């Protein structure tokens, strides 16, 4: 299993910013805490975040948010953005492009990566299920919210290439994170999750090819 988690994005492309690969089992277990995962997700729409801002967004106490932010910093997921003190200290992501993979030489790290990936996937799916099943969608978003499912015949290399093209299409809008003036009226955060899954149990006539 290999996946790329991008909690948030700025004007940098993956080519301009080094891709960070998680390899430390302890760090991955630390990231798997629900509050820490929620904090990382908040950076998807913010360049910086303080404990007080996190408290307002998550409903957790400022002291609890400050503790979890420091823990994320301890394991290298975030870093100080400069300025502020105490719970008003701003933090920023250390990298906005992080890869989680089970293809690691350390068996414990591979297990931790698999569990972390599963937890992240479940959070995405649950949030999507909740929003897609809402009885009253956001006004004006009735036709903009949805999902699609398609089957196409691709090789592994073609699948990777197509995923990269889709990611680059989304990156054309990343300058809006750091510069709110670039956001048109009515713009709000929209979560896109791309999943590519080979159909292992396909029984077509030429399945063995």
N, C-alpha and C positions, 0 to 999 in steps of 0.2 A: 504494500500500500504506500502510495506516495501522494501527497497533496500539498498545495500551496495555500497557506493562510495569509490573507492580507487584511489585518484588522482595519487599516485605513490607508489612504493613499494621498500623496501630495503631487507636486508637479514633476517629480522624478519618475523616470521609467525604470523598468527592471534592468535595462541595459546600463543605465546611469548609476544605479544604486546596487551595491553588492547584495546578492541573495544570501540570507542567513539560513543555515541548515541546523536544526535542533539535533544535538547528538548526546546531550547530558540527561540521563534518566532522572536525576534529582530535580533538575530544572523543569523537565516536562511534567513531573508529578506536582511541582509547585504551581505551574501554570494551570493545571486541571481543576483548581479550586473554583467553585461557581462565582464567587465575587471577583476573583482575579480575571476569569474569562469575561465577565461582564465589563470590567474596567477596560480590558483590551478592546472590546467591541466599541466602547465609547470613543476610542481614538479614531474610529472609522469616520466620525463626523467632526472631529476636533483635532487641531494641531497640537494643542497643549491641554492639560487637565490638572486641576488642583484637587486636593482632598475635599475641600468645601464644595466645589462644582460636582465632583463625583457623588458626594452625599446627597445633593439636591436631585441628581438624576436617578440614583439607584435606591434612595430611601434608606440607605445605611448611614450609620453615624459617621461624622467626620473623622473621629479617631480610628474607627475600623477601616475606613477607606485609606487613611494615611498609612496604617499598618500594611495593608495589602499592596499599596503602591510601592512602599519601601521594599517589600518582599519581591515584587516584580523587578525592581531595580537591582536587588541583590543578585538575581539570576540573569541579568543582562537583557531583559525584555524592554525596559524603559530606562530613561536617563533624565537627569535634571535639565530643564530648558533654560535655566538662569533667571534670577530675580525672585522676589518673594521669600517668605520665611514661614516655617512651621506648616500649618495646613493650607496656607496660601502659596506654597511653593509649587510652581508649575513643572509638570513632567511631560515628556514627549517620548514617542516610540524610538527605540534604538535602531530598529529597522522596520520598514513597512512591507517588506517582502520576506516572508519566513516560510521555509519548506519543512514539512513534517514527513518523514519517511520511515518505514520499518526496515528498510534495507541498510542496516547498521551492523557493524561487527560485534558490538556488545549486545548479547541476548536480552539483558535487562533494559537497555535503552530501546531496543526494538519493541519489547512488550509495552513499555511506557508510551512509545510513539503510537502504537496501535490503540491503546486505551484513550490517549488524548485525542487522536483523530476521531474515534467513535463518539466521545463526548461532544466534540465540536460539531460533528455531523448531526447528532441528535438535537443540539440546540438550534441549529439552522432549520431542521425539519419541523421541530415543534413551533418555532416562531412563524414559519411559513404556513403551517397547518392552522394556526390561530388566526392569522391575518386573512388567509384565503377563505376561511370558513366564517368570517365575521358577518353577522346579519346586516350590519350597516357599514358598508365600506366608506372610506373617506370621500366626502363630496368632491366630484370632479375626477376621481380616480377609478370610477366604476369600470371603465373600459381599458384603463392603462395597467390595471393589476391583473395578473394572470400567470399561466404557466403553459408550457408546451412540451411535448414528448415526441421525438422522432427517431427512426431507425435508418441508418445508412451503413453501407459496407465500406469499411476503412481499415487500413493497416495501422499498427501501433504508431508508426512515424507520422502518418497522416492525421491520426487522432491528436497527437501532441501538437502538430502544426496548427490544426483547427482551434484547439483550446488557446494557443498563444495568440492567434488572430482575434479571437473573441475578447481576450484580456486586453489587447492593445486597443480595440475599439472602445472599451470602457475607459481606458486611460486618457482618452481625448477630453474627458470631463474632469480630470483630477485637479486642474488648477482652481476649481471652485472651492476646494476644501480650505486652502490658505487665503483665498481672496473672496469674501462674501459678496463683494461688489460685482463679481462675475456671475453670480447666481441670478437667473431671470426670476421675475415675479412668479410665485407659485411653486418654486423649486423646493423640494424637501429631500432628505436622504432616501434613496431607493436601494434596497439590498438585492444584489444579483449573485446567485450561486450557480456555478456551472459544474455539472456532474457528467462525466463520460464513463459509461459502464459497458464492457463487452458482454454480450449475451452468451454465456458459457454453455447453456443447455439448449442452444438452437439446434433444431433437427431438420434443417433444409437438405435438399437432395445432394448438395455439394458441400455439406458441412465439414467434411474431412479435408477439403482443399487447403 
